[in-house]
Amino acid sequence: MLTLDVQTILNSIPHEVRWEDIVQFKKLNERVAVANDVCANIVGINEGSIEWCPNDEPPSMLETFLWWWAVRPDLGYAIALEAPPELKEIISQYILKN
């Protein structure tokens, strides 16, 4: 079961985020590559923003967590607590590197 804080965060996810609102923007390319490798083409790159393009309707939890982690890697620990095992490993490795 999702914790209230994580559920609140997931419910507030925008489908498009401006570059200036992305946490750790310098490492965005790395996170987008990982997200798009796990779930094909889930993150679209626009001029000045990124866009969430989930493959499933409604979006799967994995797609939702990947998108939010791409935008807010500073919440990686909270996301990893609820994420599927493969994403937990990805987030753990990202946190260890940074």
Gaussian input, Z-matrix of N, CA and C with variables (Angstrom, degrees):
# hf/3-21g

backbone

0 1
 N
 C     1     B1
 C     2     B2     1     A1
 N     3     B3     2     A2     1     D1
 C     4     B4     3     A3     2     D2
 C     5     B5     4     A4     3     D3
 N     6     B6     5     A5     4     D4
 C     7     B7     6     A6     5     D5
 C     8     B8     7     A7     6     D6
 N     9     B9     8     A8     7     D7
 C    10    B10     9     A9     8     D8
 C    11    B11    10    A10     9     D9
 N    12    B12    11    A11    10    D10
 C    13    B13    12    A12    11    D11
 C    14    B14    13    A13    12    D12
 N    15    B15    14    A14    13    D13
 C    16    B16    15    A15    14    D14
 C    17    B17    16    A16    15    D15
 N    18    B18    17    A17    16    D16
 C    19    B19    18    A18    17    D17
 C    20    B20    19    A19    18    D18
 N    21    B21    20    A20    19    D19
 C    22    B22    21    A21    20    D20
 C    23    B23    22    A22    21    D21
 N    24    B24    23    A23    22    D22
 C    25    B25    24    A24    23    D23
 C    26    B26    25    A25    24    D24
 N    27    B27    26    A26    25    D25
 C    28    B28    27    A27    26    D26
 C    29    B29    28    A28    27    D27
 N    30    B30    29    A29    28    D28
 C    31    B31    30    A30    29    D29
 C    32    B32    31    A31    30    D30
 N    33    B33    32    A32    31    D31
 C    34    B34    33    A33    32    D32
 C    35    B35    34    A34    33    D33
 N    36    B36    35    A35    34    D34
 C    37    B37    36    A36    35    D35
 C    38    B38    37    A37    36    D36
 N    39    B39    38    A38    37    D37
 C    40    B40    39    A39    38    D38
 C    41    B41    40    A40    39    D39
 N    42    B42    41    A41    40    D40
 C    43    B43    42    A42    41    D41
 C    44    B44    43    A43    42    D42
 N    45    B45    44    A44    43    D43
 C    46    B46    45    A45    44    D44
 C    47    B47    46    A46    45    D45
 N    48    B48    47    A47    46    D46
 C    49    B49    48    A48    47    D47
 C    50    B50    49    A49    48    D48
 N    51    B51    50    A50    49    D49
 C    52    B52    51    A51    50    D50
 C    53    B53    52    A52    51    D51
 N    54    B54    53    A53    52    D52
 C    55    B55    54    A54    53    D53
 C    56    B56    55    A55    54    D54
 N    57    B57    56    A56    55    D55
 C    58    B58    57    A57    56    D56
 C    59    B59    58    A58    57    D57
 N    60    B60    59    A59    58    D58
 C    61    B61    60    A60    59    D59
 C    62    B62    61    A61    60    D60
 N    63    B63    62    A62    61    D61
 C    64    B64    63    A63    62    D62
 C    65    B65    64    A64    63    D63
 N    66    B66    65    A65    64    D64
 C    67    B67    66    A66    65    D65
 C    68    B68    67    A67    66    D66
 N    69    B69    68    A68    67    D67
 C    70    B70    69    A69    68    D68
 C    71    B71    70    A70    69    D69
 N    72    B72    71    A71    70    D70
 C    73    B73    72    A72    71    D71
 C    74    B74    73    A73    72    D72
 N    75    B75    74    A74    73    D73
 C    76    B76    75    A75    74    D74
 C    77    B77    76    A76    75    D75
 N    78    B78    77    A77    76    D76
 C    79    B79    78    A78    77    D77
 C    80    B80    79    A79    78    D78
 N    81    B81    80    A80    79    D79
 C    82    B82    81    A81    80    D80
 C    83    B83    82    A82    81    D81
 N    84    B84    83    A83    82    D82
 C    85    B85    84    A84    83    D83
 C    86    B86    85    A85    84    D84
 N    87    B87    86    A86    85    D85
 C    88    B88    87    A87    86    D86
 C    89    B89    88    A88    87    D87
 N    90    B90    89    A89    88    D88
 C    91    B91    90    A90    89    D89
 C    92    B92    91    A91    90    D90
 N    93    B93    92    A92    91    D91
 C    94    B94    93    A93    92    D92
 C    95    B95    94    A94    93    D93
 N    96    B96    95    A95    94    D94
 C    97    B97    96    A96    95    D95
 C    98    B98    97    A97    96    D96
 N    99    B99    98    A98    97    D97
 C   100   B100    99    A99    98    D98
 C   101   B101   100   A100    99    D99
 N   102   B102   101   A101   100   D100
 C   103   B103   102   A102   101   D101
 C   104   B104   103   A103   102   D102
 N   105   B105   104   A104   103   D103
 C   106   B106   105   A105   104   D104
 C   107   B107   106   A106   105   D105
 N   108   B108   107   A107   106   D106
 C   109   B109   108   A108   107   D107
 C   110   B110   109   A109   108   D108
 N   111   B111   110   A110   109   D109
 C   112   B112   111   A111   110   D110
 C   113   B113   112   A112   111   D111
 N   114   B114   113   A113   112   D112
 C   115   B115   114   A114   113   D113
 C   116   B116   115   A115   114   D114
 N   117   B117   116   A116   115   D115
 C   118   B118   117   A117   116   D116
 C   119   B119   118   A118   117   D117
 N   120   B120   119   A119   118   D118
 C   121   B121   120   A120   119   D119
 C   122   B122   121   A121   120   D120
 N   123   B123   122   A122   121   D121
 C   124   B124   123   A123   122   D122
 C   125   B125   124   A124   123   D123
 N   126   B126   125   A125   124   D124
 C   127   B127   126   A126   125   D125
 C   128   B128   127   A127   126   D126
 N   129   B129   128   A128   127   D127
 C   130   B130   129   A129   128   D128
 C   131   B131   130   A130   129   D129
 N   132   B132   131   A131   130   D130
 C   133   B133   132   A132   131   D131
 C   134   B134   133   A133   132   D132
 N   135   B135   134   A134   133   D133
 C   136   B136   135   A135   134   D134
 C   137   B137   136   A136   135   D135
 N   138   B138   137   A137   136   D136
 C   139   B139   138   A138   137   D137
 C   140   B140   139   A139   138   D138
 N   141   B141   140   A140   139   D139
 C   142   B142   141   A141   140   D140
 C   143   B143   142   A142   141   D141
 N   144   B144   143   A143   142   D142
 C   145   B145   144   A144   143   D143
 C   146   B146   145   A145   144   D144
 N   147   B147   146   A146   145   D145
 C   148   B148   147   A147   146   D146
 C   149   B149   148   A148   147   D147
 N   150   B150   149   A149   148   D148
 C   151   B151   150   A150   149   D149
 C   152   B152   151   A151   150   D150
 N   153   B153   152   A152   151   D151
 C   154   B154   153   A153   152   D152
 C   155   B155   154   A154   153   D153
 N   156   B156   155   A155   154   D154
 C   157   B157   156   A156   155   D155
 C   158   B158   157   A157   156   D156
 N   159   B159   158   A158   157   D157
 C   160   B160   159   A159   158   D158
 C   161   B161   160   A160   159   D159
 N   162   B162   161   A161   160   D160
 C   163   B163   162   A162   161   D161
 C   164   B164   163   A163   162   D162
 N   165   B165   164   A164   163   D163
 C   166   B166   165   A165   164   D164
 C   167   B167   166   A166   165   D165
 N   168   B168   167   A167   166   D166
 C   169   B169   168   A168   167   D167
 C   170   B170   169   A169   168   D168
 N   171   B171   170   A170   169   D169
 C   172   B172   171   A171   170   D170
 C   173   B173   172   A172   171   D171
 N   174   B174   173   A173   172   D172
 C   175   B175   174   A174   173   D173
 C   176   B176   175   A175   174   D174
 N   177   B177   176   A176   175   D175
 C   178   B178   177   A177   176   D176
 C   179   B179   178   A178   177   D177
 N   180   B180   179   A179   178   D178
 C   181   B181   180   A180   179   D179
 C   182   B182   181   A181   180   D180
 N   183   B183   182   A182   181   D181
 C   184   B184   183   A183   182   D182
 C   185   B185   184   A184   183   D183
 N   186   B186   185   A185   184   D184
 C   187   B187   186   A186   185   D185
 C   188   B188   187   A187   186   D186
 N   189   B189   188   A188   187   D187
 C   190   B190   189   A189   188   D188
 C   191   B191   190   A190   189   D189
 N   192   B192   191   A191   190   D190
 C   193   B193   192   A192   191   D191
 C   194   B194   193   A193   192   D192
 N   195   B195   194   A194   193   D193
 C   196   B196   195   A195   194   D194
 C   197   B197   196   A196   195   D195
 N   198   B198   197   A197   196   D196
 C   199   B199   198   A198   197   D197
 C   200   B200   199   A199   198   D198
 N   201   B201   200   A200   199   D199
 C   202   B202   201   A201   200   D200
 C   203   B203   202   A202   201   D201
 N   204   B204   203   A203   202   D202
 C   205   B205   204   A204   203   D203
 C   206   B206   205   A205   204   D204
 N   207   B207   206   A206   205   D205
 C   208   B208   207   A207   206   D206
 C   209   B209   208   A208   207   D207
 N   210   B210   209   A209   208   D208
 C   211   B211   210   A210   209   D209
 C   212   B212   211   A211   210   D210
 N   213   B213   212   A212   211   D211
 C   214   B214   213   A213   212   D212
 C   215   B215   214   A214   213   D213
 N   216   B216   215   A215   214   D214
 C   217   B217   216   A216   215   D215
 C   218   B218   217   A217   216   D216
 N   219   B219   218   A218   217   D217
 C   220   B220   219   A219   218   D218
 C   221   B221   220   A220   219   D219
 N   222   B222   221   A221   220   D220
 C   223   B223   222   A222   221   D221
 C   224   B224   223   A223   222   D222
 N   225   B225   224   A224   223   D223
 C   226   B226   225   A225   224   D224
 C   227   B227   226   A226   225   D225
 N   228   B228   227   A227   226   D226
 C   229   B229   228   A228   227   D227
 C   230   B230   229   A229   228   D228
 N   231   B231   230   A230   229   D229
 C   232   B232   231   A231   230   D230
 C   233   B233   232   A232   231   D231
 N   234   B234   233   A233   232   D232
 C   235   B235   234   A234   233   D233
 C   236   B236   235   A235   234   D234
 N   237   B237   236   A236   235   D235
 C   238   B238   237   A237   236   D236
 C   239   B239   238   A238   237   D237
 N   240   B240   239   A239   238   D238
 C   241   B241   240   A240   239   D239
 C   242   B242   241   A241   240   D240
 N   243   B243   242   A242   241   D241
 C   244   B244   243   A243   242   D242
 C   245   B245   244   A244   243   D243
 N   246   B246   245   A245   244   D244
 C   247   B247   246   A246   245   D245
 C   248   B248   247   A247   246   D246
 N   249   B249   248   A248   247   D247
 C   250   B250   249   A249   248   D248
 C   251   B251   250   A250   249   D249
 N   252   B252   251   A251   250   D250
 C   253   B253   252   A252   251   D251
 C   254   B254   253   A253   252   D252
 N   255   B255   254   A254   253   D253
 C   256   B256   255   A255   254   D254
 C   257   B257   256   A256   255   D255
 N   258   B258   257   A257   256   D256
 C   259   B259   258   A258   257   D257
 C   260   B260   259   A259   258   D258
 N   261   B261   260   A260   259   D259
 C   262   B262   261   A261   260   D260
 C   263   B263   262   A262   261   D261
 N   264   B264   263   A263   262   D262
 C   265   B265   264   A264   263   D263
 C   266   B266   265   A265   264   D264
 N   267   B267   266   A266   265   D265
 C   268   B268   267   A267   266   D266
 C   269   B269   268   A268   267   D267
 N   270   B270   269   A269   268   D268
 C   271   B271   270   A270   269   D269
 C   272   B272   271   A271   270   D270
 N   273   B273   272   A272   271   D271
 C   274   B274   273   A273   272   D272
 C   275   B275   274   A274   273   D273
 N   276   B276   275   A275   274   D274
 C   277   B277   276   A276   275   D275
 C   278   B278   277   A277   276   D276
 N   279   B279   278   A278   277   D277
 C   280   B280   279   A279   278   D278
 C   281   B281   280   A280   279   D279
 N   282   B282   281   A281   280   D280
 C   283   B283   282   A282   281   D281
 C   284   B284   283   A283   282   D282
 N   285   B285   284   A284   283   D283
 C   286   B286   285   A285   284   D284
 C   287   B287   286   A286   285   D285
 N   288   B288   287   A287   286   D286
 C   289   B289   288   A288   287   D287
 C   290   B290   289   A289   288   D288
 N   291   B291   290   A290   289   D289
 C   292   B292   291   A291   290   D290
 C   293   B293   292   A292   291   D291

   B1=1.4494
   B2=1.5322
   B3=1.3131
   B4=1.4511
   B5=1.5215
   B6=1.3352
   B7=1.4506
   B8=1.5262
   B9=1.3028
   B10=1.4574
   B11=1.5199
   B12=1.3428
   B13=1.4601
   B14=1.5181
   B15=1.3344
   B16=1.4575
   B17=1.5214
   B18=1.3212
   B19=1.4652
   B20=1.5215
   B21=1.3229
   B22=1.4578
   B23=1.5214
   B24=1.3137
   B25=1.4633
   B26=1.5251
   B27=1.3189
   B28=1.4590
   B29=1.5218
   B30=1.3112
   B31=1.4637
   B32=1.5224
   B33=1.3265
   B34=1.4613
   B35=1.5324
   B36=1.3042
   B37=1.4657
   B38=1.5214
   B39=1.3421
   B40=1.4694
   B41=1.5381
   B42=1.2959
   B43=1.4691
   B44=1.5236
   B45=1.3155
   B46=1.4662
   B47=1.5257
   B48=1.3349
   B49=1.4660
   B50=1.5220
   B51=1.3200
   B52=1.4758
   B53=1.5203
   B54=1.3209
   B55=1.4595
   B56=1.5185
   B57=1.3152
   B58=1.4694
   B59=1.5290
   B60=1.3222
   B61=1.4620
   B62=1.5258
   B63=1.3299
   B64=1.4641
   B65=1.5265
   B66=1.3137
   B67=1.4603
   B68=1.5238
   B69=1.3271
   B70=1.4724
   B71=1.5272
   B72=1.3242
   B73=1.4633
   B74=1.5314
   B75=1.3229
   B76=1.4709
   B77=1.5216
   B78=1.3076
   B79=1.4662
   B80=1.5339
   B81=1.3268
   B82=1.4584
   B83=1.5251
   B84=1.3185
   B85=1.4674
   B86=1.5198
   B87=1.3137
   B88=1.4665
   B89=1.5310
   B90=1.3269
   B91=1.4639
   B92=1.5252
   B93=1.3196
   B94=1.4668
   B95=1.5234
   B96=1.3309
   B97=1.4637
   B98=1.5275
   B99=1.3178
   B100=1.4681
   B101=1.5314
   B102=1.3242
   B103=1.4678
   B104=1.5234
   B105=1.3222
   B106=1.4585
   B107=1.5223
   B108=1.3085
   B109=1.4621
   B110=1.5350
   B111=1.3174
   B112=1.4708
   B113=1.5313
   B114=1.3138
   B115=1.4777
   B116=1.5261
   B117=1.3109
   B118=1.4727
   B119=1.5289
   B120=1.3336
   B121=1.4746
   B122=1.5248
   B123=1.3135
   B124=1.4665
   B125=1.5352
   B126=1.3429
   B127=1.4654
   B128=1.5256
   B129=1.3146
   B130=1.4600
   B131=1.5132
   B132=1.3145
   B133=1.4671
   B134=1.5248
   B135=1.3120
   B136=1.4619
   B137=1.5192
   B138=1.3069
   B139=1.4550
   B140=1.5217
   B141=1.3194
   B142=1.4507
   B143=1.5156
   B144=1.3345
   B145=1.4619
   B146=1.5234
   B147=1.3425
   B148=1.4580
   B149=1.5263
   B150=1.3273
   B151=1.4555
   B152=1.5202
   B153=1.3127
   B154=1.4632
   B155=1.5136
   B156=1.3267
   B157=1.4642
   B158=1.5250
   B159=1.3327
   B160=1.4648
   B161=1.5258
   B162=1.3172
   B163=1.4601
   B164=1.5160
   B165=1.3235
   B166=1.4570
   B167=1.5312
   B168=1.3173
   B169=1.4589
   B170=1.5186
   B171=1.2946
   B172=1.4626
   B173=1.5363
   B174=1.3338
   B175=1.4678
   B176=1.5250
   B177=1.3158
   B178=1.4627
   B179=1.5271
   B180=1.3211
   B181=1.4666
   B182=1.5233
   B183=1.3337
   B184=1.4659
   B185=1.5229
   B186=1.3260
   B187=1.4722
   B188=1.5279
   B189=1.3184
   B190=1.4616
   B191=1.5238
   B192=1.3255
   B193=1.4699
   B194=1.5218
   B195=1.3282
   B196=1.4630
   B197=1.5216
   B198=1.3183
   B199=1.4610
   B200=1.5320
   B201=1.2989
   B202=1.4656
   B203=1.5249
   B204=1.3282
   B205=1.4654
   B206=1.5324
   B207=1.3294
   B208=1.4731
   B209=1.5268
   B210=1.3356
   B211=1.4657
   B212=1.5217
   B213=1.3117
   B214=1.4643
   B215=1.5311
   B216=1.3283
   B217=1.4602
   B218=1.5202
   B219=1.3255
   B220=1.4599
   B221=1.5288
   B222=1.3252
   B223=1.4674
   B224=1.5290
   B225=1.3250
   B226=1.4573
   B227=1.5099
   B228=1.3174
   B229=1.4687
   B230=1.5207
   B231=1.3339
   B232=1.4650
   B233=1.5257
   B234=1.3221
   B235=1.4641
   B236=1.5253
   B237=1.3290
   B238=1.4663
   B239=1.5308
   B240=1.3167
   B241=1.4668
   B242=1.5250
   B243=1.3234
   B244=1.4654
   B245=1.5272
   B246=1.3301
   B247=1.4645
   B248=1.5283
   B249=1.3390
   B250=1.4618
   B251=1.5362
   B252=1.3312
   B253=1.4696
   B254=1.5296
   B255=1.3284
   B256=1.4669
   B257=1.5234
   B258=1.3414
   B259=1.4602
   B260=1.5215
   B261=1.3236
   B262=1.4664
   B263=1.5192
   B264=1.3245
   B265=1.4676
   B266=1.5282
   B267=1.3200
   B268=1.4658
   B269=1.5316
   B270=1.3119
   B271=1.4701
   B272=1.5199
   B273=1.3158
   B274=1.4676
   B275=1.5279
   B276=1.3066
   B277=1.4744
   B278=1.5216
   B279=1.3170
   B280=1.4612
   B281=1.5299
   B282=1.3324
   B283=1.4682
   B284=1.5299
   B285=1.3110
   B286=1.4690
   B287=1.5255
   B288=1.3185
   B289=1.4734
   B290=1.5166
   B291=1.3028
   B292=1.4624
   B293=1.4939
   A1=109.01
   A2=116.38
   A3=121.09
   A4=111.03
   A5=115.16
   A6=118.28
   A7=108.77
   A8=116.58
   A9=121.19
   A10=111.18
   A11=118.16
   A12=120.73
   A13=111.78
   A14=117.04
   A15=120.33
   A16=109.95
   A17=117.35
   A18=120.34
   A19=110.34
   A20=118.00
   A21=121.96
   A22=110.29
   A23=116.33
   A24=120.96
   A25=109.92
   A26=116.79
   A27=120.24
   A28=111.69
   A29=116.94
   A30=120.19
   A31=112.84
   A32=117.17
   A33=120.59
   A34=113.04
   A35=117.50
   A36=120.96
   A37=111.31
   A38=116.64
   A39=119.24
   A40=109.47
   A41=116.93
   A42=120.66
   A43=112.02
   A44=117.05
   A45=121.15
   A46=108.42
   A47=115.35
   A48=120.85
   A49=108.38
   A50=115.20
   A51=120.15
   A52=109.74
   A53=115.66
   A54=120.65
   A55=111.92
   A56=117.60
   A57=119.86
   A58=112.25
   A59=117.91
   A60=121.45
   A61=112.84
   A62=116.92
   A63=121.50
   A64=109.19
   A65=115.28
   A66=121.81
   A67=108.70
   A68=116.67
   A69=123.08
   A70=110.62
   A71=114.98
   A72=121.52
   A73=112.80
   A74=117.27
   A75=120.18
   A76=112.74
   A77=117.54
   A78=121.64
   A79=112.40
   A80=116.22
   A81=120.58
   A82=112.11
   A83=118.15
   A84=120.55
   A85=111.51
   A86=116.66
   A87=120.92
   A88=110.68
   A89=116.83
   A90=120.39
   A91=111.80
   A92=117.09
   A93=120.47
   A94=110.11
   A95=116.98
   A96=120.24
   A97=111.01
   A98=116.72
   A99=120.95
   A100=109.88
   A101=116.59
   A102=120.77
   A103=111.05
   A104=116.99
   A105=120.79
   A106=112.34
   A107=117.17
   A108=120.24
   A109=110.33
   A110=116.27
   A111=121.01
   A112=110.83
   A113=116.88
   A114=123.04
   A115=107.33
   A116=116.54
   A117=122.20
   A118=112.87
   A119=113.88
   A120=123.10
   A121=114.64
   A122=116.56
   A123=120.03
   A124=112.18
   A125=116.18
   A126=120.32
   A127=108.50
   A128=115.15
   A129=120.99
   A130=109.94
   A131=115.64
   A132=121.55
   A133=108.71
   A134=115.78
   A135=122.51
   A136=108.31
   A137=116.94
   A138=119.87
   A139=108.09
   A140=115.58
   A141=121.18
   A142=115.82
   A143=118.00
   A144=119.45
   A145=110.55
   A146=114.46
   A147=120.63
   A148=106.87
   A149=115.23
   A150=120.32
   A151=110.22
   A152=115.45
   A153=121.95
   A154=108.75
   A155=116.02
   A156=122.88
   A157=108.93
   A158=117.67
   A159=119.27
   A160=111.36
   A161=115.30
   A162=121.62
   A163=111.75
   A164=117.02
   A165=121.16
   A166=110.61
   A167=116.03
   A168=121.39
   A169=108.30
   A170=119.56
   A171=126.52
   A172=110.65
   A173=116.50
   A174=119.51
   A175=111.82
   A176=115.87
   A177=120.03
   A178=109.10
   A179=115.58
   A180=119.50
   A181=110.47
   A182=117.36
   A183=120.18
   A184=110.14
   A185=117.90
   A186=120.76
   A187=110.94
   A188=116.29
   A189=121.17
   A190=110.88
   A191=116.44
   A192=119.78
   A193=111.09
   A194=119.21
   A195=121.69
   A196=111.58
   A197=116.14
   A198=120.32
   A199=110.85
   A200=115.79
   A201=118.47
   A202=111.04
   A203=117.55
   A204=120.51
   A205=110.68
   A206=118.01
   A207=120.61
   A208=110.53
   A209=115.94
   A210=121.15
   A211=111.99
   A212=117.78
   A213=123.19
   A214=111.83
   A215=118.14
   A216=119.55
   A217=113.53
   A218=117.05
   A219=120.02
   A220=111.89
   A221=117.13
   A222=121.65
   A223=111.30
   A224=116.30
   A225=121.60
   A226=114.16
   A227=117.02
   A228=119.60
   A229=110.95
   A230=117.59
   A231=121.56
   A232=110.57
   A233=116.98
   A234=120.80
   A235=110.04
   A236=116.95
   A237=121.06
   A238=112.11
   A239=117.19
   A240=120.00
   A241=111.85
   A242=116.86
   A243=121.94
   A244=113.30
   A245=117.05
   A246=122.04
   A247=113.25
   A248=116.05
   A249=120.45
   A250=110.20
   A251=118.05
   A252=121.73
   A253=114.94
   A254=118.54
   A255=119.15
   A256=111.47
   A257=117.49
   A258=119.79
   A259=110.97
   A260=118.12
   A261=120.30
   A262=110.48
   A263=116.10
   A264=120.96
   A265=111.03
   A266=117.19
   A267=121.79
   A268=110.12
   A269=116.25
   A270=120.23
   A271=110.57
   A272=117.27
   A273=120.76
   A274=110.86
   A275=116.50
   A276=120.02
   A277=111.12
   A278=117.66
   A279=122.05
   A280=110.60
   A281=116.26
   A282=120.65
   A283=110.13
   A284=117.84
   A285=120.91
   A286=111.91
   A287=117.18
   A288=121.57
   A289=112.31
   A290=117.28
   A291=120.66
   A292=108.23
   D1=137.32
   D2=-179.84
   D3=-73.25
   D4=142.79
   D5=175.23
   D6=-72.97
   D7=158.17
   D8=-178.09
   D9=-58.47
   D10=-43.42
   D11=-178.33
   D12=-61.88
   D13=-45.46
   D14=-179.98
   D15=-66.57
   D16=-41.76
   D17=179.31
   D18=-61.99
   D19=-40.38
   D20=178.10
   D21=-61.99
   D22=-43.98
   D23=178.89
   D24=-61.94
   D25=-48.08
   D26=-177.59
   D27=-63.35
   D28=-33.97
   D29=178.85
   D30=-71.98
   D31=-16.36
   D32=-177.17
   D33=-101.18
   D34=10.26
   D35=-175.34
   D36=-69.06
   D37=122.47
   D38=173.01
   D39=-80.74
   D40=158.17
   D41=178.82
   D42=-86.80
   D43=-14.15
   D44=176.85
   D45=-139.12
   D46=136.75
   D47=-177.65
   D48=-131.45
   D49=129.28
   D50=177.97
   D51=-69.50
   D52=148.57
   D53=-178.73
   D54=-53.98
   D55=-40.35
   D56=-176.34
   D57=-69.39
   D58=-12.98
   D59=178.80
   D60=-97.56
   D61=2.58
   D62=-177.77
   D63=-91.19
   D64=126.33
   D65=178.64
   D66=-73.41
   D67=140.97
   D68=-179.26
   D69=52.76
   D70=52.46
   D71=-175.98
   D72=-56.74
   D73=-34.82
   D74=-178.04
   D75=-61.20
   D76=-22.75
   D77=-179.71
   D78=-106.46
   D79=13.32
   D80=-178.08
   D81=-60.19
   D82=-43.17
   D83=-178.52
   D84=-56.33
   D85=-40.02
   D86=179.22
   D87=-63.23
   D88=-45.54
   D89=-179.16
   D90=-68.25
   D91=-39.55
   D92=178.41
   D93=-63.36
   D94=-42.66
   D95=178.86
   D96=-60.30
   D97=-42.66
   D98=179.00
   D99=-65.07
   D100=-48.47
   D101=-178.90
   D102=-59.23
   D103=-44.52
   D104=-178.85
   D105=-72.79
   D106=-21.24
   D107=175.48
   D108=-76.31
   D109=-39.57
   D110=-179.24
   D111=-74.00
   D112=-44.85
   D113=178.23
   D114=-129.39
   D115=105.75
   D116=-171.91
   D117=-49.37
   D118=127.29
   D119=172.58
   D120=54.55
   D121=35.51
   D122=-178.73
   D123=-75.83
   D124=-26.35
   D125=-179.89
   D126=-116.41
   D127=120.43
   D128=176.04
   D129=-99.46
   D130=144.43
   D131=179.85
   D132=-105.59
   D133=122.89
   D134=176.33
   D135=-114.57
   D136=171.28
   D137=175.09
   D138=-74.21
   D139=110.31
   D140=178.30
   D141=90.79
   D142=-0.74
   D143=-179.31
   D144=-160.46
   D145=168.71
   D146=170.08
   D147=-120.49
   D148=155.42
   D149=-174.64
   D150=-131.25
   D151=138.69
   D152=177.66
   D153=-84.69
   D154=123.36
   D155=-178.28
   D156=-125.58
   D157=71.01
   D158=-177.22
   D159=-62.96
   D160=147.55
   D161=-179.78
   D162=-85.96
   D163=-27.37
   D164=-177.42
   D165=-101.19
   D166=153.51
   D167=175.34
   D168=-130.51
   D169=110.86
   D170=-1.97
   D171=-70.99
   D172=161.96
   D173=-179.77
   D174=-58.17
   D175=141.70
   D176=177.06
   D177=-69.90
   D178=162.15
   D179=176.85
   D180=-61.96
   D181=-38.53
   D182=178.51
   D183=-60.81
   D184=-46.15
   D185=178.42
   D186=-60.92
   D187=-42.51
   D188=-178.92
   D189=-63.95
   D190=-47.75
   D191=179.72
   D192=-65.26
   D193=-40.53
   D194=178.42
   D195=-61.02
   D196=-44.39
   D197=179.32
   D198=-61.58
   D199=-48.51
   D200=-177.43
   D201=-65.25
   D202=-37.20
   D203=177.61
   D204=-66.36
   D205=-37.70
   D206=178.17
   D207=-60.96
   D208=-39.25
   D209=-178.27
   D210=-82.84
   D211=-38.91
   D212=-173.72
   D213=-128.26
   D214=67.96
   D215=179.65
   D216=-62.98
   D217=-18.55
   D218=176.70
   D219=-66.58
   D220=-16.60
   D221=176.39
   D222=-96.69
   D223=13.85
   D224=-176.14
   D225=-53.57
   D226=-42.49
   D227=-179.35
   D228=-62.26
   D229=-47.03
   D230=179.98
   D231=-64.26
   D232=-40.42
   D233=178.70
   D234=-65.19
   D235=-42.79
   D236=-178.11
   D237=-62.40
   D238=-30.27
   D239=178.93
   D240=-60.79
   D241=-29.46
   D242=-175.41
   D243=-109.70
   D244=-12.52
   D245=-171.63
   D246=-76.06
   D247=158.33
   D248=173.25
   D249=-61.38
   D250=157.18
   D251=-175.37
   D252=-53.06
   D253=-41.46
   D254=-177.93
   D255=-63.92
   D256=-37.42
   D257=178.51
   D258=-74.96
   D259=-33.99
   D260=174.72
   D261=-55.99
   D262=-44.17
   D263=-179.92
   D264=-64.36
   D265=-43.89
   D266=179.27
   D267=-60.65
   D268=-47.81
   D269=-179.02
   D270=-64.93
   D271=-41.28
   D272=178.59
   D273=-59.33
   D274=-45.97
   D275=178.86
   D276=-63.55
   D277=-39.95
   D278=179.23
   D279=-63.25
   D280=-44.49
   D281=179.54
   D282=-63.74
   D283=-41.96
   D284=-179.89
   D285=-63.92
   D286=-36.08
   D287=179.96
   D288=-73.79
   D289=-25.99
   D290=-173.57
   D291=-111.94

